[in-house]
Amino acid sequence: MADKVWIGSIVLPDRVIENGYVLAGDGIVQHVGAGAPPAGERHGGAGMLILPGAIDAQVHSRSQADQEDFVWSTNSAAAGGVTTIVDMPYDAGDLICTAESLTAKATSAAEQARVDFALYATVDPDEGAARIPELVAAGASSFKFSAFGTDPKRFPRIPPQLMYECFAAIAPFGLIGGVHNEDDEMVRAATAAVRATGETSYLAHGRSRPPVTEALATAQVYEIGAATGCSAHIVHCSIARGYELAAAYRQQGHDATIEACIHYLVLTEEDDVRRLGGRAKINPPIRPRMEREALWRHLAAGNITVVSTDHVSWSAERKDDPDMLKNASGVPGLEVLVPLLVKGLVERDLPLSHAARLLAHNPAHLFRLGATKGALQVGREADVVVMAKSPYRYDAAASGMNVVGWSPYEGIELPWKVEGAWLRGEAVSEGGKTVAQPGTGRFQRPLAPRA
């Protein structure tokens, strides 16, 4: 494979190298430096941003049967500079809770994927933690549980005593236990109270899942992690209190990590949920503007571990019911994850190094892929993104890169545009259009989990 050189402002987790370059050969980063670039096929240029390929820590490619699948989720990912996705285990009609189901998913996804992928696994509540060792052996990068029961078969509740059992089984392998953090009893009580009032407007969803429902579940998860020695991860947090709890547990010496989905950093209840209704329904809910700004302060302080999308492409009829509570929860976002975070950093005058850390370096370590992924660093795979300062208004339908033509980010002006993305040195998108074919992506296993 011919040497390639990317030229521009090199965005690293701790600094930005101006007038810099990244040299790669045979799909591996060979050198990172400043000044006159070496010979090779050149990409980027003066004024361009060169970032590590993003790792989206939370994607639902198969939530709706016969809808998206990996052929489309990874299409959106490649176009947006996401070179690895981590897919959730709650597929329509198939809970990924056995080695057989995880292996089958990895095999079928590899035939479709245009970028790399890793897989979460989970457990069947009726089986408990018994299959965790076989799932680790099959290549699970992490484990996902839910404190709230969305569906008893597809998205079951894991009560605290079973979560303790699962965390204790995961801990010897050194992987994370990730949890959907909403307290089941509190949410059900709050939802019943909202229903009793007859409220169906955009306000109904936030009221049915008030902030305390998140805080209670988050504290429970971290206490179970502390008691078992398992790395405890909150897979999405919409409230400042959650980041305070995570920081406190880390200060006490526990491996407590926490994830901010991009929608919590961009959207607000009073502006966007009011305008979009069901198309902005997400669990946990989008919160008021004051909460969003508090999350940005936590980001600046280093209290957010990773930023993800929680991407899911529901068909429009699943999102447009006038009764807010009847809509499916979740939104697509893979195509604009990187541009949206860069926009927020620029507008708040925060270092762009946050993007390299939150979208690449930290998720690579979270899913135990750090020896090969997540950085523009010698010896790592050459997963590279080039961005140009080229303001545009996002139009999901016009881009053609998504299985659905709607987005909660529709019409947002983005100052930086993804001009190209490379996976192991090979182009997966050019000019905002995916060029990688299905089958380009590879299944990523965590490196040497402990036994």
Secondary structure by P-SEA (a helix, b strand, c coil): ccbbbbbcccccccccccccbbbbcccccccccccccccccccccccbbbbcbbbcccccccccccccccccaaaaaaaacccbbbbbccccccccccaaaaaaaaaaaaacccccbbbbbbbcccccccaaaaaaaacccbbbbbccccccccbbbbcaaaaaaaaaaacccccccccccccaaaaaaaaaaaaaacccccaaaaaaccaaaaaaaaaaaaaaaaaccccccccccccaaaaaaaaaaaaaccbbbbbbccccccccccccccccccccccccccccaaaaaaaaaaaaacccccccccccccccccccccccccbbbbbbccccaaaaaaaaaaaaccccaaaaaaccaaaaaaaccccccccccccccccbbbbccbbbbbbcccccccccccccccccccccccccccccccccccccccccccccbbbbccccccc
